[in-house]
Amino acid sequence: MRPDFFELARKAPLKNQCAFGNLALITVSGNSKFSNLPPSGKINSYPSVIQQSLKIKIMEKMMFLHGGKWDQKISETHKDEMFRVLGN
């Protein structure tokens, strides 16, 4: 992994990084491209991967609505909204 990712994670750790609000299904090659990037880097660097998943498209829109940031609160909101949609 790239050191800049670890530095970012150390400075601003995201609790429950593997929580449902942070996860999406994408291809193996898309995952390989995404694996070491912070959320904003994923959105800005690989628009073709974003198109693979409706969930990531929603996450992209949420980041846009929150000034390009993705944090614990936004992740929790996303998780709650997804569970609400999936529960119906």
C-alpha positions as CSV (number, residue, x, y, z in Angstrom):
1,M,0.0,0.0,0.0
2,R,1.1,3.6,-0.6
3,P,2.4,5.4,2.4
4,D,0.2,8.5,1.8
5,F,-2.9,6.3,2.4
6,F,-1.5,5.2,5.8
7,E,-0.6,8.7,6.7
8,L,-4.1,9.9,5.8
9,A,-5.7,7.0,7.8
10,R,-3.5,7.8,10.8
11,K,-4.4,11.5,10.8
12,A,-8.1,11.0,10.3
13,P,-9.1,7.4,11.1
14,L,-12.6,6.4,10.0
15,K,-14.2,4.3,12.7
16,N,-15.7,1.1,11.3
17,Q,-14.0,1.4,7.9
18,C,-15.5,-2.0,7.0
19,A,-19.0,-1.0,8.0
20,F,-21.8,-1.3,5.4
21,G,-21.8,2.4,4.8
22,N,-18.3,2.2,3.4
23,L,-18.6,-0.9,1.3
24,A,-19.7,-1.5,-2.3
25,L,-19.4,-4.4,-4.8
26,I,-17.1,-3.7,-7.8
27,T,-14.9,-5.7,-10.1
28,V,-11.6,-7.1,-9.0
29,S,-9.8,-4.7,-11.3
30,G,-11.8,-1.8,-9.9
31,N,-11.0,-2.8,-6.4
32,S,-7.3,-3.0,-7.3
33,K,-7.4,0.6,-8.5
34,F,-9.4,1.8,-5.6
35,S,-7.7,-0.1,-2.8
36,N,-5.2,2.5,-1.6
37,L,-7.0,5.7,-2.3
38,P,-9.0,7.9,0.1
39,P,-12.7,8.4,-0.9
40,S,-12.1,11.7,-2.7
41,G,-9.2,10.1,-4.7
42,K,-11.5,7.2,-5.7
43,I,-14.1,9.6,-7.0
44,N,-11.7,11.9,-8.8
45,S,-9.4,9.2,-10.3
46,Y,-11.6,6.4,-11.6
47,P,-15.0,7.6,-12.9
48,S,-15.4,4.3,-14.8
49,V,-15.2,2.3,-11.6
50,I,-17.9,4.6,-10.0
51,Q,-20.2,3.6,-12.8
52,Q,-19.9,-0.1,-11.8
53,S,-22.0,0.4,-8.7
54,L,-25.2,2.2,-7.9
55,K,-24.1,2.3,-4.3
56,I,-20.8,4.1,-5.2
57,K,-22.8,6.5,-7.3
58,I,-24.9,7.4,-4.3
59,M,-21.7,7.7,-2.2
60,E,-20.3,10.1,-4.8
61,K,-23.4,12.2,-4.7
62,M,-23.3,12.3,-0.9
63,M,-19.7,13.4,-1.0
64,F,-20.6,16.2,-3.5
65,L,-23.4,17.4,-1.2
66,H,-21.0,17.5,1.7
67,G,-18.2,19.5,0.0
68,G,-16.2,16.5,-1.2
69,K,-15.7,14.9,2.2
70,W,-16.6,11.4,3.4
71,D,-16.5,10.9,7.2
72,Q,-18.0,8.7,9.9
73,K,-21.2,10.7,10.1
74,I,-21.8,10.6,6.3
75,S,-21.0,6.9,6.3
76,E,-23.5,6.2,9.1
77,T,-26.2,8.2,7.3
78,H,-25.5,6.3,4.1
79,K,-25.7,3.0,5.9
80,D,-29.0,3.9,7.6
81,E,-30.5,5.0,4.3
82,M,-29.4,1.9,2.5
83,F,-30.8,-0.4,5.3
84,R,-34.1,1.5,5.1
85,V,-34.3,1.1,1.3
86,L,-33.2,-2.6,1.5
87,G,-35.7,-3.3,4.3
88,N,-38.7,-2.3,2.2
